[in-house]
Amino acid sequence: MLQAAEAAPPVESLDVVARILRDRLGAVAVSFLIADFTGSSVVRLGAAGSVETDERAQRIPLAGTVYDDVIRTQRPVVETGVRGAPTRVVAPVTNRGDAIGLLELFLPGPPNTEMMQEIGETAHALAYIVIVNRPFTDLYQWGRRTLPLSLAAEIQHRLLPSSLTCEAAQFAVSGALEPADHVGGDTFDYVLDRDTVQLSITDAMGHDVKAALLATLAVGALRRARRAGADLLEQARQADQAIREHNQRGYVTGQLLRISLRDGSTEFVNAGHPWPLRLRDGQVQQITPKIDLPFGVKPPHTYRLQRLDLQTGDRLVMLSDGMLERNAKAMDLPDLIVDTRTLHPREAARALIGAVVDASQGHLKDDATVICLDWHGTGNSQRNADTGANLTDASSVSPTRPAPDGY
């Protein structure tokens, strides 16, 4: 199957998989449903040529559907047909925790164990096929857009990691972003190296294209420094310098976090960004490290490298101030983090964003962004709990926007 998909043009690789499954399993119909940008629906990709037409993607809301169950549980579902109707099988198409979409088949009868194993292996292979072919065609980007994006939103989405979720032995991380009616310049990023995982979240001043361009400067500078092997302080310095040199007005708040995969030690920089929240033993606490100036604020300044207390079993939530807007205060964010503690970070992040959207009646005044990290631990060392960060019990104190020291 992989060989056949590789030999086909990128826009026809899904058709190749469908034909093979029809031939091998006698499937009546086979289709691939891709998760859209919002994570609240899936889109059934039609013929490859649809991307060349004005046809809108067929959007299927997830709430209350079998598709939602499969994505949430990451387990296939078999619905046996009645009165001779075909049997439906829906299997998750996922890679390292990133729920790319779903494989749906209609079979003449109930599948046996061997058939289910082949369907599962095919769905896993399909995830790789989609990832490999994404750079060569707009088909998958088209499928993820139930509505046309504004120019600012297009820029913003290109700044996000290609996969919004990643799983490894030591952690699972997922991010979610809901743009405001006028895009506010939020971004998040992560990268997994041999010995570390690095996370960042940024929020550019302003709205629309100006904010998106400012965010591009920040993310570009951070990635450039990171890929050159720079430490967090140098990454922060270069982001600050880039914005001051190439943008006469504006600044970007942000947080940078690096976690060692060997011993669990942490490094943290906070550039004027809202404090993160930590869930431990069923209790949410607000982590309150020292706050330095946002990137781009004149005159030049330095940043402080700090430590975060992160222990095995902790969930860390990094967020933007869109999660704390006036309308969003109607919900209790710490309680919601507790209520979603059993969910995968992918589902928890979506639930947190969804609650903010609902509290704002679907019209955000600022982007809402969240990164949810579950730390599983390294299993080979004892982390130092002395981090120098003050902790406030969030059960009695709502999340707040910190002011940088001396700002």
C-alpha positions, 0 to 999 in steps of 0.5 A: 500500500505504501509503495502504491501510494508513493508511486501515485501523484500526491493528490491521488494517494488517498484514492490509491488507499481506497481502491486497495481497501475495496479490493482486499476487503470488499468494501462498498465505500471507503473515505477519509475524513480530515479534522478541520482547523477548529477541531470541532468537525471533520471534513470528508475529502471528495475527489482530488479534483475538488480542490480546483473547484468552488465546491466547499468542503463537507463539514460534519460537526463532531459533537454527539457523533461516532466520529467524536467518539473515535477521535476522543478514545482513539479506538475504532468503532464497528456499527453492524448493519441491519436488514442487509445494510453494510457494516460501518467501521470508523478507525482513527488516523493518528500519528504520535497523538496528532489526530489527523482524521478518520478512515471510514469503510462500509463492508458487506458484513461484520469484519473479523479480527484479521480484517480489523487488524488490517484496517488499523494498520492501514489507518496508521499507514494513512497518517504517514501518507497524509504527512508525507504528501501534505507539502506537495499539495493544497488538498489537505489544507483545503480540506481543513478549511470549512470557511475561507481564512482571512489573510491574517489568519492564513499567516497565523496558521502558517506559524503554528507547528505542522502537527498540533499534538505530539506524544513521547515516552516522557510527555504528551503535548497539544496546543489549540488556538481560536482566532478572534474575529480580528486575528490577535497575533497569538502563536504557539510552537514546540520541538522535540530534540534528542534530549529536550522538548521546547515549548513557546507561546507568544501574543503579538500586540494589535490585530489583523495583518499587523499583528500577524506580521509582528508574530512572524518576526517573533516566531521566525527569530525564535526558530532561527535561534533555536535551530542554531542551537541557542539556549533560551536566553539567547532565543529571547534576546534574538526575538527582542532584537528582531522586533526592535530592529524591524518593527518601530511600534509594537511588542510581543509577550511570550513564554519559553520552556525547555524540559530535559528528557533525561532528568526532567529539569526545566528552564523558563523565560517569561516575557510579560506573558500571563502566568501558567497553571499547573494541575497536581494531585487534583489541585490547580495552582498558578505558577508565578515566576518573575516577569521580564519585559515583552519582546520588542520593548525599548530600550534593550534589556536582559531576560532571566532564566528561571525554573519551574517545579514540574513533577511526574503526573503534572499537567501544565497549562500555558495560555494567552490573555484571550483565555482571560478576557472579560467574557471568559471570566464567566467560566472557572478556568481552574475548575475546568482544568480539573474537570478535564484532567482525565482527557488527553491533552489534545481533547483537554486543550480543545475543551478549554478553548471551546469553553472560552468560545461559548462564554464569548457567544462565539465572538472572541475579542482576542485570540484564545490560545492554550498549550496543555502538557502532561509530564510523565517523567523520566523514571530515572532521576529525582527532580529538584523541587526548589525552583524559586517560583512562588505558587498561589492556590488558584482554587481561591484566586482567579488567573491574572495577567502579570505585569513585568517587573519594573514595567 
